[in-house]
Amino acid sequence: MGDLSQLKEEYWKVLCRTRKSGRIAQTVKDRVEAGWDRFDEDVVMEALRIHMSRYPGYKESYTVGIMRNLQKRKDAGGRVKQENKFNQFRQNEYDFEQLEKEILAN
């Protein structure tokens, strides 16, 4: 649970930038976080990460939409954690000994 509380703290620091005053009242935080109780913890955590990394200028209401979509995906048997598509490419295979011989031969 410590992981979630730290993530929440980071999240609220990012969202403070969406306010002219740079602050969010604790009552607002409490009300918003109470609404997160209907979602699984892994969904909440991933939604907070997504919001902070991709949509830092959006207010907290946007996070609930992310949570709804992630929860639907999870309930349908999908994955909650977003995959990094950059790592889905097939890696090239090189024969480094052969390449070294070619370089030294030139």
All heavy atoms as an XYZ file, in Angstrom:
891
protein
N       0.828     -1.199      0.000
C       0.000      0.000      0.000
C       0.867      1.255      0.000
O       0.474      2.279     -0.491
C      -0.950     -0.032      1.207
C      -1.903      1.124      1.239
S      -3.285      0.830      0.152
C      -4.392      2.066      0.717
N       2.073      1.178      0.574
C       2.972      2.319      0.584
C       3.267      2.804     -0.813
O       3.448      3.996     -1.054
N       3.311      1.884     -1.748
C       3.561      2.220     -3.147
C       2.438      3.107     -3.700
O       2.702      4.078     -4.390
C       3.661      0.923     -3.945
C       4.591      1.025     -5.128
O       5.455      1.918     -5.144
O       4.452      0.193     -6.039
N       1.214      2.765     -3.357
C       0.064      3.543     -3.825
C       0.045      4.929     -3.200
O      -0.205      5.921     -3.882
C      -1.248      2.806     -3.543
C      -2.525      3.523     -3.958
C      -2.531      3.836     -5.450
C      -3.750      2.699     -3.586
N       0.336      5.017     -1.920
C       0.303      6.330     -1.274
C       1.377      7.247     -1.834
O       1.150      8.443     -2.009
C       0.425      6.195      0.246
O       1.643      5.602      0.595
N       2.538      6.704     -2.149
C       3.601      7.508     -2.763
C       3.184      7.969     -4.159
O       3.412      9.110     -4.548
C       4.893      6.697     -2.840
C       6.055      7.482     -3.395
C       7.321      6.649     -3.454
O       7.346      5.497     -3.028
N       8.374      7.228     -3.989
N       2.553      7.068     -4.903
C       2.085      7.401     -6.243
C       1.018      8.498     -6.194
O       1.031      9.426     -7.004
C       1.536      6.141     -6.918
C       1.310      6.167     -8.404
C       2.604      6.501     -9.154
C       0.783      4.818     -8.875
N       0.117      8.399     -5.217
C      -0.911      9.431     -5.038
C      -0.269     10.786     -4.748
O      -0.698     11.813     -5.280
C      -1.858      9.058     -3.902
C      -2.848      7.978     -4.214
C      -3.707      7.712     -2.992
C      -4.691      6.599     -3.203
N      -5.495      6.351     -1.973
N       0.727     10.783     -3.902
C       1.413     12.032     -3.547
C       2.038     12.679     -4.786
O       1.893     13.878     -5.026
C       2.493     11.734     -2.497
C       3.099     12.953     -1.881
C       4.083     12.590     -0.776
O       3.773     11.684      0.034
O       5.151     13.219     -0.732
N       2.705     11.865     -5.601
C       3.302     12.367     -6.854
C       2.214     12.891     -7.790
O       2.376     13.930     -8.424
C       4.088     11.262     -7.548
C       5.332     10.820     -6.830
C       5.956      9.594     -7.486
O       5.858      9.462     -8.733
O       6.522      8.767     -6.769
N       1.131     12.149     -7.879
C       0.006     12.506     -8.744
C      -0.538     13.886     -8.376
O      -0.727     14.740     -9.247
C      -1.079     11.433     -8.608
C      -2.398     11.761     -9.262
C      -2.581     11.586    -10.625
C      -3.469     12.221     -8.506
C      -3.796     11.872    -11.226
C      -4.690     12.504     -9.098
C      -4.852     12.329    -10.458
O      -6.056     12.606    -11.043
N      -0.778     14.109     -7.092
C      -1.348     15.378     -6.669
C      -0.369     16.530     -6.879
O      -0.777     17.646     -7.176
C      -1.838     15.321     -5.228
C      -3.074     14.469     -5.101
C      -3.206     13.296     -4.427
C      -4.350     14.711     -5.707
N      -4.474     12.799     -4.576
C      -5.197     13.654     -5.352
C      -4.859     15.725     -6.512
C      -6.522     13.573     -5.771
C      -6.182     15.646     -6.938
C      -7.004     14.584     -6.561
N       0.916     16.266     -6.771
C       1.915     17.309     -7.063
C       1.839     17.719     -8.527
O       1.923     18.896     -8.861
C       3.325     16.813     -6.742
C       3.638     16.799     -5.272
C       5.053     16.293     -5.029
C       5.317     16.153     -3.550
N       6.646     15.566     -3.284
N       1.675     16.734     -9.403
C       1.550     17.024    -10.834
C       0.258     17.787    -11.102
O       0.247     18.774    -11.841
C       1.604     15.718    -11.669
C       1.216     15.972    -13.117
C       2.986     15.089    -11.592
N      -0.836     17.353    -10.491
C      -2.124     17.997    -10.746
C      -2.245     19.396    -10.151
O      -3.079     20.180    -10.599
C      -3.271     17.104    -10.283
C      -3.870     16.322    -11.453
C      -2.932     15.271    -11.970
C      -5.201     15.795    -11.139
N      -1.425     19.736     -9.186
C      -1.432     21.101     -8.643
C      -1.141     22.113     -9.740
O      -1.591     23.251     -9.685
C      -0.397     21.239     -7.525
S      -0.955     20.563     -5.962
N      -0.415     21.684    -10.751
C      -0.085     22.582    -11.863
C      -1.295     22.933    -12.725
O      -1.230     23.838    -13.543
C       0.996     21.944    -12.736
C       2.288     21.712    -11.994
C       3.322     21.076    -12.893
N       4.318     20.403    -12.075
C       4.905     19.283    -12.392
N       4.638     18.686    -13.529
N       5.791     18.737    -11.597
N      -2.396     22.201    -12.540
C      -3.602     22.489    -13.313
C      -4.426     23.596    -12.664
O      -5.453     23.993    -13.211
C      -4.482     21.230    -13.480
O      -4.971     20.818    -12.193
C      -3.717     20.093    -14.138
N      -3.984     24.082    -11.512
C      -4.698     25.135    -10.788
C      -3.908     26.433    -10.845
O      -2.683     26.428    -10.747
C      -4.881     24.756     -9.319
C      -5.595     23.427     -9.053
C      -6.967     23.377     -9.693
N      -7.876     22.428     -9.101
C      -7.912     21.132     -9.388
N      -7.073     20.612    -10.251
N      -8.801     20.348     -8.809
N      -4.608     27.528    -10.956
C      -3.946     28.839    -10.943
C      -3.207     29.064     -9.629
O      -2.131     29.641     -9.604
C      -4.965     29.957    -11.154
C      -5.495     30.023    -12.560
C      -6.480     31.156    -12.700
C      -7.078     31.162    -14.096
N      -8.064     32.233    -14.265
N      -3.811     28.605     -8.538
C      -3.209     28.801     -7.216
C      -2.045     27.844     -6.967
O      -1.255     28.062     -6.066
C      -4.260     28.597     -6.127
O      -4.680     27.236     -6.101
N      -1.983     26.764     -7.755
C      -0.942     25.764     -7.549
C      -1.221     24.842     -6.376
O      -0.349     24.097     -5.939
N      -2.469     24.887     -5.884
C      -2.841     24.057     -4.741
C      -4.178     23.374     -4.998
O      -5.016     23.901     -5.718
C      -2.945     24.896     -3.473
C      -1.631     25.487     -3.032
C      -1.810     26.305     -1.799
N      -2.883     27.278     -2.044
C      -3.086     28.350     -1.318
N      -2.325     28.603     -0.304
N      -4.067     29.188     -1.600
N      -4.352     22.223     -4.352
C      -5.636     21.510     -4.395
C      -6.030     21.237     -2.953
O      -5.235     20.703     -2.168
C      -5.532     20.185     -5.179
C      -5.110     20.452     -6.625
C      -6.861     19.429     -5.142
C      -4.871     19.207     -7.453
N      -7.252     21.597     -2.603
C      -7.735     21.417     -1.230
C      -7.765     19.939     -0.857
O      -8.068     19.082     -1.698
C      -9.129     22.026     -1.078
N      -7.477     19.663      0.394
C      -7.493     18.280      0.877
C      -8.880     17.666      0.732
O      -9.015     16.478      0.459
C      -7.026     18.209      2.341
C      -6.831     16.794      2.856
C      -5.798     16.012      2.060
O      -4.725     16.503      1.765
N      -6.130     14.782      1.704
N      -9.933     18.474      0.887
C     -11.293     17.949      0.736
C     -11.535     17.465     -0.689
O     -12.210     16.462     -0.900
C     -12.341     19.023      1.107
O     -12.094     20.199      0.327
C     -12.291     19.357      2.587
N     -10.965     18.168     -1.666
C     -11.087     17.746     -3.069
C     -10.343     16.433     -3.268
O     -10.869     15.491     -3.872
C     -10.544     18.835     -4.029
C     -10.494     18.328     -5.454
C     -11.377     20.099     -3.922
N      -9.134     16.354     -2.738
C      -8.345     15.123     -2.855
C      -9.086     13.943     -2.238
O      -9.169     12.868     -2.841
C      -6.978     15.283     -2.177
C      -6.067     16.268     -2.859
C      -4.760     16.388     -2.071
C      -3.859     17.458     -2.627
N      -2.623     17.589     -1.828
N      -9.630     14.150     -1.035
C     -10.347     13.077     -0.338
C     -11.571     12.620     -1.129
O     -11.829     11.415     -1.249
C     -10.780     13.536      1.059
C      -9.595     13.757      1.993
O      -8.489     13.248      1.707
O      -9.781     14.458      3.021
N     -12.325     13.583     -1.670
C     -13.530     13.241     -2.446
C     -13.164     12.460     -3.703
O     -13.786     11.446     -4.029
C     -14.293     14.513     -2.811
C     -15.552     14.274     -3.625
C     -16.306     15.562     -3.931
N     -15.497     16.707     -4.312
C     -15.001     16.899     -5.548
N     -15.231     16.022     -6.499
N     -14.291     17.974     -5.827
N     -12.126     12.913     -4.402
C     -11.713     12.253     -5.638
C     -11.201     10.843     -5.346
O     -11.579      9.878     -6.007
C     -10.642     13.093     -6.375
C     -10.022     12.318     -7.512
C     -11.249     14.395     -6.872
N     -10.359     10.722     -4.324
C      -9.796      9.416     -3.980
C     -10.872      8.445     -3.501
O     -10.770      7.243     -3.730
C      -8.696      9.566     -2.937
C      -7.438     10.192     -3.504
C      -6.313     10.302     -2.490
O      -6.327      9.577     -1.471
O      -5.396     11.115     -2.723
N     -11.921      8.952     -2.862
C     -13.027      8.089     -2.432
C     -13.714      7.459     -3.647
O     -14.147      6.310     -3.597
C     -14.029      8.878     -1.602
N     -13.779      8.191     -4.741
C     -14.376      7.662     -5.969
C     -13.527      6.579     -6.618
O     -14.029      5.759     -7.395
N     -12.246      6.547     -6.289
C     -11.349      5.523     -6.847
C     -11.570      4.159     -6.197
O     -11.108      3.148     -6.719
C      -9.900      5.926     -6.657
C      -9.475      7.165     -7.361
C     -10.164      7.861     -8.333
C      -8.266      7.894     -7.159
N      -9.447      8.962     -8.732
C      -8.267      9.007     -8.029
C      -7.164      7.716     -6.323
C      -7.229      9.923     -8.079
C      -6.127      8.629     -6.379
C      -6.160      9.717     -7.248
N     -12.263      4.128     -5.062
C     -12.468      2.870     -4.333
C     -13.231      1.823     -5.143
O     -13.143      0.636     -4.863
C     -13.204      3.128     -3.014
C     -12.332      3.848     -2.000
O     -11.090      3.852     -2.165
O     -12.884      4.421     -1.041
N     -13.954      2.251     -6.147
C     -14.724      1.287     -6.950
C     -13.858      0.574     -7.989
O     -14.326     -0.335     -8.675
C     -15.913      1.959     -7.617
C     -15.540      3.089     -8.517
C     -16.739      3.880     -8.963
N     -16.257      5.042     -9.688
C     -16.906      5.648    -10.628
N     -18.095      5.230    -10.965
N     -16.403      6.689    -11.227
N     -12.603      0.969     -8.089
C     -11.681      0.347     -9.036
C     -10.641     -0.487     -8.290
O     -10.330     -0.211     -7.133
C     -10.957      1.422     -9.863
C     -11.885      2.305    -10.635
C     -12.161      3.591    -10.206
C     -12.496      1.855    -11.796
C     -13.014      4.415    -10.910
C     -13.361      2.667    -12.505
C     -13.620      3.949    -12.071
N     -10.110     -1.503     -8.959
C      -9.047     -2.322     -8.375
C      -7.789     -1.479     -8.182
O      -7.533     -0.541     -8.942
C      -8.726     -3.514     -9.284
C      -9.902     -4.465     -9.439
O     -10.839     -4.391     -8.609
O      -9.886     -5.274    -10.375
N      -6.990     -1.840     -7.185
C      -5.800     -1.048     -6.857
C      -4.814     -0.970     -8.018
O      -4.239      0.090     -8.282
C      -5.099     -1.621     -5.623
C      -3.930     -0.766     -5.169
C      -3.310     -1.236     -3.878
O      -4.048     -1.499     -2.906
O      -2.077     -1.331     -3.835
N      -4.619     -2.087     -8.732
C      -3.668     -2.055     -9.864
C      -4.169     -1.138    -10.979
O      -3.380     -0.493    -11.668
C      -3.371     -3.455    -10.390
C      -4.604     -4.215    -10.859
O      -5.733     -3.903    -10.411
O      -4.446     -5.147    -11.667
N      -5.480     -1.042    -11.115
C      -6.079     -0.140    -12.105
C      -5.823      1.307    -11.699
O      -5.438      2.130    -12.527
C      -7.597     -0.426    -12.249
C      -8.288      0.670    -13.038
C      -7.824     -1.788    -12.885
N      -6.028      1.604    -10.418
C      -5.805      2.964     -9.918
C      -4.346      3.359    -10.130
O      -4.046      4.440    -10.650
C      -6.186      3.071     -8.423
C      -5.763      4.413     -7.844
C      -7.681      2.853     -8.241
N      -3.442      2.478     -9.765
C      -2.021      2.792     -9.878
C      -1.612      3.043    -11.327
O      -0.908      4.003    -11.632
C      -1.179      1.674     -9.255
C      -1.332      1.617     -7.745
S      -0.439      0.264     -6.973
C       1.251      0.813     -7.200
N      -2.054      2.198    -12.218
C      -1.687      2.369    -13.629
C      -2.318      3.627    -14.213
O      -1.697      4.346    -14.984
C      -2.094      1.138    -14.449
C      -1.630      1.173    -15.880
C      -0.114      1.200    -16.061
O       0.633      0.892    -15.118
O       0.325      1.549    -17.167
N      -3.554      3.926    -13.816
C      -4.224      5.144    -14.302
C      -3.477      6.394    -13.839
O      -3.315      7.340    -14.609
C      -5.672      5.174    -13.822
N      -3.010      6.386    -12.604
C      -2.245      7.535    -12.104
C      -0.947      7.698    -12.890
O      -0.570      8.812    -13.267
C      -1.945      7.375    -10.611
C      -3.153      7.330     -9.664
C      -2.688      7.224     -8.218
C      -4.059      8.514     -9.851
N      -0.278      6.585    -13.156
C       0.965      6.640    -13.938
C       0.704      7.183    -15.351
O       1.447      8.024    -15.856
C       1.597      5.255    -14.023
C       2.247      4.797    -12.758
C       2.999      3.478    -12.980
N       3.308      2.870    -11.717
C       2.683      1.816    -11.197
N       1.707      1.219    -11.857
N       3.035      1.347    -10.026
N      -0.345      6.679    -15.975
C      -0.681      7.118    -17.337
C      -1.002      8.609    -17.342
O      -0.518      9.355    -18.186
C      -1.864      6.298    -17.898
C      -1.419      4.864    -18.172
C      -2.424      6.946    -19.170
C      -2.560      3.918    -18.520
N      -1.823      9.028    -16.397
C      -2.213     10.441    -16.348
C      -0.990     11.344    -16.172
O      -0.826     12.327    -16.887
C      -3.204     10.681    -15.214
C      -3.808     12.051    -15.245
N      -5.143     12.259    -15.140
C      -3.263     13.282    -15.383
C      -5.404     13.561    -15.213
N      -4.257     14.195    -15.358
N      -0.114     10.986    -15.238
C       1.061     11.824    -14.970
C       2.013     11.877    -16.162
O       2.572     12.924    -16.467
C       1.812     11.315    -13.735
C       1.101     11.606    -12.443
S       2.102     11.209    -10.982
C       2.257      9.433    -11.089
N       2.179     10.751    -16.845
C       3.160     10.726    -17.935
C       2.617     11.277    -19.250
O       3.338     11.923    -20.001
C       3.682      9.300    -18.148
O       2.656      8.455    -18.610
N       1.343     11.043    -19.533
C       0.803     11.434    -20.838
C      -0.079     12.677    -20.819
O      -0.199     13.376    -21.824
C      -0.004     10.283    -21.427
C       0.809      9.055    -21.699
C      -0.030      8.017    -22.387
N       0.649      6.732    -22.389
C       0.063      5.591    -22.692
N      -1.218      5.574    -23.012
N       0.752      4.470    -22.673
N      -0.756     12.921    -19.700
C      -1.743     14.010    -19.650
C      -1.556     14.898    -18.417
O      -2.518     15.168    -17.690
C      -3.161     13.418    -19.638
C      -3.393     12.388    -20.700
C      -3.381     11.022    -20.400
C      -3.590     12.764    -22.025
C      -3.576     10.068    -21.391
C      -3.788     11.819    -23.017
C      -3.782     10.474    -22.691
O      -3.977      9.536    -23.670
N      -0.352     15.387    -18.150
C      -0.121     16.143    -16.916
C      -0.899     17.457    -16.829
O      -1.119     17.961    -15.739
C       1.385     16.407    -16.937
C       1.775     16.323    -18.377
C       0.839     15.313    -18.992
N      -1.353     17.988    -17.936
C      -2.102     19.243    -17.921
C      -3.599     19.065    -17.748
O      -4.337     20.044    -17.683
N      -4.068     17.816    -17.669
C      -5.499     17.545    -17.531
C      -5.863     17.440    -16.052
O      -5.087     16.950    -15.244
C      -5.857     16.231    -18.222
C      -5.832     16.283    -19.729
C      -4.724     16.735    -20.429
C      -6.908     15.836    -20.472
C      -4.692     16.765    -21.806
C      -6.887     15.853    -21.865
C      -5.780     16.317    -22.515
O      -5.753     16.338    -23.880
N      -7.088     17.847    -15.721
C      -7.547     17.774    -14.336
C      -7.892     16.340    -13.940
O      -7.943     15.440    -14.769
C      -8.737     18.704    -14.132
C      -8.328     20.157    -14.226
C      -9.421     21.067    -13.751
C      -8.898     22.492    -13.772
N      -9.832     23.406    -13.153
N      -8.165     16.172    -12.649
C      -8.362     14.838    -12.066
C      -9.551     14.071    -12.631
O      -9.578     12.850    -12.579
C      -8.465     14.925    -10.542
C      -9.623     15.735    -10.014
C      -9.365     17.239     -9.956
O      -8.279     17.708    -10.330
O     -10.287     17.948     -9.538
N     -10.528     14.757    -13.193
C     -11.685     14.052    -13.770
C     -11.250     13.158    -14.939
O     -11.883     12.133    -15.205
C     -12.742     15.049    -14.228
O     -12.195     15.952    -15.167
N     -10.181     13.523    -15.602
C      -9.687     12.719    -16.721
C      -9.179     11.365    -16.234
O      -9.282     10.360    -16.935
C      -8.572     13.481    -17.451
C      -8.309     12.965    -18.840
C      -9.161     13.290    -19.887
C      -7.219     12.145    -19.106
C      -8.933     12.821    -21.159
C      -6.987     11.669    -20.392
C      -7.846     12.005    -21.404
O      -7.626     11.533    -22.666
N      -8.648     11.323    -15.023
C      -8.108     10.084    -14.460
C      -9.198      9.027    -14.309
O      -8.951      7.845    -14.527
C      -7.460     10.352    -13.093
O      -6.558     11.440    -13.212
C      -6.706      9.149    -12.590
N     -10.385      9.469    -13.946
C     -11.490      8.516    -13.762
C     -11.818      7.829    -15.081
O     -12.088      6.628    -15.117
C     -12.734      9.220    -13.168
C     -13.915      8.271    -13.087
C     -12.410      9.777    -11.797
N     -11.766      8.556    -16.176
C     -11.993      7.948    -17.488
C     -10.935      6.911    -17.815
O     -11.246      5.838    -18.351
N      -9.703      7.209    -17.464
C      -8.623      6.240    -17.676
C      -8.883      4.994    -16.840
O      -8.755      3.864    -17.323
C      -7.251      6.856    -17.311
C      -6.924      8.033    -18.227
C      -6.148      5.800    -17.394
C      -5.709      8.848    -17.796
N      -9.290      5.192    -15.592
C      -9.580      4.062    -14.704
C     -10.726      3.218    -15.239
O     -10.658      1.987    -15.219
C      -9.917      4.559    -13.292
C      -8.732      5.093    -12.552
S      -9.225      5.682    -10.910
C      -7.730      6.512    -10.417
N     -11.770      3.882    -15.719
C     -12.922      3.145    -16.272
C     -12.488      2.257    -17.426
O     -12.858      1.072    -17.503
C     -13.983      4.131    -16.752
C     -15.178      4.247    -15.879
C     -16.342      4.959    -16.554
N     -15.969      6.103    -17.374
C     -15.962      7.367    -16.956
N     -16.296      7.651    -15.721
N     -15.632      8.340    -17.763
N     -11.693      2.816    -18.336
C     -11.245      2.046    -19.500
C     -10.333      0.890    -19.097
O     -10.452     -0.219    -19.633
C     -10.532      2.954    -20.498
C     -11.492      3.906    -21.176
O     -12.681      3.620    -21.301
N     -10.981      5.050    -21.597
N      -9.426      1.140    -18.163
C      -8.532      0.075    -17.712
C      -9.308     -1.030    -16.996
O      -9.014     -2.219    -17.173
C      -7.452      0.632    -16.781
C      -6.387      1.516    -17.415
C      -5.461      2.080    -16.341
C      -5.579      0.747    -18.449
N     -10.304     -0.639    -16.179
C     -11.096     -1.632    -15.454
C     -11.908     -2.487    -16.426
O     -11.999     -3.696    -16.266
C     -12.013     -0.949    -14.442
C     -12.698     -1.914    -13.487
C     -11.727     -2.567    -12.531
O     -10.994     -1.895    -11.831
N     -11.729     -3.883    -12.487
N     -12.473     -1.858    -17.460
C     -13.209     -2.619    -18.479
C     -12.295     -3.621    -19.161
O     -12.665     -4.775    -19.378
C     -13.789     -1.677    -19.538
C     -15.025     -0.951    -19.119
C     -15.516     -0.065    -20.254
C     -16.601      0.872    -19.809
N     -17.020      1.787    -20.868
N     -11.098     -3.168    -19.504
C     -10.125     -4.053    -20.153
C      -9.765     -5.222    -19.237
O      -9.713     -6.366    -19.669
C      -8.868     -3.289    -20.535
C      -7.868     -4.160    -21.269
C      -6.560     -3.495    -21.552
N      -6.704     -2.177    -22.145
C      -5.770     -1.233    -22.082
N      -4.655     -1.452    -21.452
N      -5.967     -0.077    -22.660
N      -9.540     -4.922    -17.964
C      -9.177     -5.972    -17.004
C     -10.329     -6.963    -16.828
O     -10.118     -8.174    -16.822
C      -8.810     -5.350    -15.659
C      -8.393     -6.375    -14.634
C      -8.007     -5.741    -13.323
C      -7.603     -6.825    -12.337
N      -7.248     -6.266    -11.028
N     -11.550     -6.440    -16.697
C     -12.716     -7.303    -16.516
C     -12.960     -8.202    -17.728
O     -13.520     -9.283    -17.602
C     -13.960     -6.464    -16.219
C     -13.882     -5.770    -14.862
O     -13.035     -6.154    -14.033
O     -14.666     -4.817    -14.654
N     -12.523     -7.739    -18.897
C     -12.681     -8.531    -20.124
C     -11.523     -9.505    -20.310
O     -11.442    -10.193    -21.328
C     -12.781     -7.604    -21.328
N     -10.630     -9.557    -19.319
C      -9.517    -10.502    -19.397
C      -8.244     -9.918    -19.978
O      -7.281    -10.646    -20.214
N      -8.242     -8.620    -20.217
C      -7.060     -7.972    -20.785
C      -6.062     -7.572    -19.714
O      -6.250     -7.825    -18.529
N      -5.007     -6.924    -20.167
C      -3.948     -6.477    -19.268
C      -4.200     -5.043    -18.823
O      -4.658     -4.226    -19.608
C      -2.601     -6.530    -19.981
C      -2.260     -7.925    -20.460
C      -0.930     -7.938    -21.109
N       0.070     -7.898    -20.027
C       1.360     -7.900    -20.233
N       1.838     -7.899    -21.445
N       2.201     -7.882    -19.226
N      -3.868     -4.773    -17.572
C      -4.006     -3.421    -17.046
C      -2.779     -2.610    -17.416
O      -2.873     -1.494    -17.884
C      -4.177     -3.447    -15.505
C      -4.099     -2.046    -14.939
C      -5.480     -4.097    -15.148
N      -1.622     -3.197    -17.233
C      -0.359     -2.490    -17.474
C      -0.184     -2.280    -18.970
O      -0.307     -3.202    -19.763
C       0.796     -3.322    -16.920
C       2.111     -2.639    -16.969
C       2.526     -2.244    -15.587
C       3.948     -1.741    -15.625
N       4.085     -0.518    -14.916
N       0.108     -1.044    -19.338
C       0.330     -0.709    -20.738
C       1.668     -1.277    -21.182
O       2.651     -1.177    -20.469
C       0.343      0.813    -20.923
C      -0.958      1.476    -20.573
C      -2.025      1.214    -21.602
O      -1.761      1.172    -22.783
N      -3.240      1.020    -21.145
N       1.693     -1.875    -22.336
C       2.939     -2.399    -22.869
C       3.674     -1.287    -23.595
O       3.071     -0.451    -24.241
C       2.661     -3.539    -23.838
C       2.147     -4.786    -23.164
C       1.974     -5.918    -24.148
O       2.701     -5.953    -25.153
O       1.108     -6.752    -23.902
N       4.963     -1.312    -23.502
C       5.791     -0.363    -24.214
C       5.987     -0.892    -25.633
O       6.709     -1.855    -25.847
C       7.140     -0.195    -23.510
C       7.993      0.865    -24.150
O       7.709      1.329    -25.250
N       9.040      1.243    -23.470
N       5.327     -0.287    -26.597
C       5.371     -0.781    -27.970
C       6.749     -0.647    -28.591
O       7.077     -1.320    -29.541
C       4.322     -0.058    -28.815
C       2.924     -0.406    -28.374
C       1.877      0.253    -29.220
C       0.515     -0.167    -28.680
N      -0.570      0.422    -29.380
N       7.572      0.221    -28.025
C       8.920      0.389    -28.538
C       9.710     -0.910    -28.389
O      10.551     -1.230    -29.219
C       9.636      1.513    -27.769
C      11.011      1.788    -28.266
C      11.209      2.501    -29.438
C      12.121      1.326    -27.581
C      12.478      2.762    -29.919
C      13.394      1.579    -28.039
C      13.574      2.292    -29.217
N       9.421     -1.680    -27.348
C      10.158     -2.911    -27.087
C       9.581     -4.127    -27.798
O      10.072     -5.231    -27.610
C      10.201     -3.190    -25.580
C      11.043     -2.188    -24.851
O      11.975     -1.632    -25.412
N      10.707     -1.931    -23.604
N       8.576     -3.964    -28.613
C       7.947     -5.098    -29.263
C       8.604     -5.461    -30.593
O       8.183     -6.385    -31.253
C       6.466     -4.828    -29.488
C       5.686     -4.767    -28.194
C       4.230     -4.463    -28.428
O       3.823     -4.040    -29.495
N       3.425     -4.672    -27.414
N       9.632     -4.733    -30.973
C      10.295     -5.023    -32.228
C      11.253     -6.195    -32.066
O      11.867     -6.371    -31.029
C      11.077     -3.796    -32.725
C      10.193     -2.658    -33.121
C      10.000     -1.579    -32.283
C       9.509     -2.680    -34.333
C       9.178     -0.533    -32.635
C       8.673     -1.630    -34.698
C       8.517     -0.557    -33.843
N      11.374     -6.964    -33.113
C      12.323     -8.082    -33.111
C      13.733     -7.513    -33.182
O      14.028     -6.665    -34.017
C      12.062     -8.983    -34.319
C      12.882    -10.236    -34.310
C      12.450    -11.168    -35.455
N      13.528    -12.062    -35.761
C      14.485    -11.815    -36.650
N      14.464    -10.704    -37.352
N      15.446    -12.665    -36.861
N      14.574     -7.950    -32.277
C      15.933     -7.464    -32.223
C      16.763     -8.079    -33.331
O      16.592     -9.246    -33.690
C      16.569     -7.798    -30.870
C      15.877     -7.136    -29.695
C      16.063     -5.631    -29.732
O      17.153     -5.149    -29.991
N      15.000     -4.907    -29.462
N      17.662     -7.304    -33.895
C      18.591     -7.817    -34.900
C      19.627     -8.715    -34.247
O      20.000     -8.508    -33.097
C      19.303     -6.669    -35.617
C      18.370     -5.847    -36.459
O      17.399     -6.368    -36.990
N      18.643     -4.563    -36.573
N      20.072     -9.701    -34.985
C      21.106    -10.590    -34.488
C      22.346    -10.396    -35.344
O      22.267    -10.414    -36.576
C      20.633    -12.038    -34.553
C      19.452    -12.299    -33.629
C      18.935    -13.725    -33.732
O      19.673    -14.595    -34.224
O      17.794    -13.945    -33.327
N      23.464    -10.182    -34.682
C      24.711     -9.932    -35.391
C      25.763    -10.954    -34.978
O      25.809    -11.378    -33.828
C      25.256     -8.530    -35.064
C      24.359     -7.406    -35.501
C      23.575     -6.721    -34.592
C      24.302     -7.024    -36.832
C      22.762     -5.680    -34.992
C      23.486     -5.992    -37.248
C      22.723     -5.313    -36.322
O      21.910     -4.288    -36.729
N      26.597    -11.312    -35.910
C      27.771    -12.132    -35.623
C      28.927    -11.147    -35.440
O      29.552    -10.713    -36.407
C      28.043    -13.104    -36.777
C      29.226    -14.018    -36.506
O      29.942    -13.794    -35.511
O      29.437    -14.944    -37.302
N      29.170    -10.775    -34.192
C      30.151     -9.731    -33.920
C      31.570    -10.154    -34.289
O      32.382     -9.325    -34.695
C      30.067     -9.293    -32.455
C      28.818     -8.501    -32.170
C      27.746     -9.066    -31.503
C      28.708     -7.188    -32.603
C      26.597     -8.338    -31.262
C      27.563     -6.449    -32.368
C      26.498     -7.024    -31.694
N      31.870    -11.428    -34.155
C      33.204    -11.891    -34.553
C      33.415    -11.695    -36.045
O      34.463    -11.224    -36.489
C      33.405    -13.354    -34.159
C      33.541    -13.547    -32.668
C      33.740    -15.001    -32.285
O      34.297    -15.769    -33.108
O      33.342    -15.347    -31.168
N      32.412    -12.026    -36.836
C      32.515    -11.855    -38.288
C      32.615    -10.370    -38.652
O      33.416     -9.996    -39.500
C      31.301    -12.492    -38.994
C      31.299    -12.357    -40.493
C      32.500    -13.037    -41.148
O      32.975    -14.083    -40.701
N      33.010    -12.439    -42.218
N      31.825     -9.539    -38.001
C      31.890     -8.105    -38.260
C      33.261     -7.526    -37.903
O      33.808     -6.699    -38.634
C      30.805     -7.366    -37.477
C      29.366     -7.565    -37.954
C      28.395     -6.954    -36.966
C      29.181     -6.974    -39.326
N      33.820     -8.005    -36.808
C      35.135     -7.530    -36.401
C      36.191     -7.929    -37.431
O      37.065     -7.128    -37.796
C      35.498     -8.087    -35.027
C      36.797     -7.551    -34.478
C      37.092     -8.069    -33.077
O      36.456     -9.047    -32.636
O      37.968     -7.475    -32.434
N      36.103     -9.135    -37.946
C      37.038     -9.589    -38.985
C      36.919     -8.726    -40.240
O      37.919     -8.353    -40.836
C      36.763    -11.067    -39.330
C      37.213    -12.033    -38.261
C      36.859    -13.440    -38.663
C      37.141    -14.407    -37.513
N      36.706    -15.770    -37.830
N      35.698     -8.397    -40.624
C      35.481     -7.560    -41.802
C      36.060     -6.157    -41.608
O      36.662     -5.592    -42.508
C      33.993     -7.473    -42.131
C      33.390     -8.759    -42.660
C      31.897     -8.663    -42.896
O      31.369     -7.529    -43.005
O      31.249     -9.729    -42.930
N      35.874     -5.619    -40.418
C      36.393     -4.277    -40.144
C      37.907     -4.282    -40.151
O      38.549     -3.395    -40.727
C      35.850     -3.772    -38.777
C      34.359     -3.497    -38.889
C      36.603     -2.515    -38.349
C      33.697     -3.205    -37.571
N      38.512     -5.278    -39.530
C      39.981     -5.347    -39.461
C      40.603     -5.660    -40.818
O      41.750     -5.290    -41.065
C      40.408     -6.392    -38.429
C      40.052     -6.037    -36.975
C      40.419     -7.194    -36.063
C      40.711     -4.748    -36.538
N      39.849     -6.311    -41.694
C      40.369     -6.650    -43.019
C      40.455     -5.404    -43.906
O      41.238     -5.353    -44.851
C      39.498     -7.701    -43.683
N      39.670     -4.409    -43.622
C      39.660     -3.183    -44.444
C      40.698     -2.229    -44.037
O      41.205     -1.768    -43.277
C      38.285     -2.497    -44.408
C      37.253     -3.340    -45.131
O      37.592     -4.063    -46.061
N      36.017     -3.239    -44.694
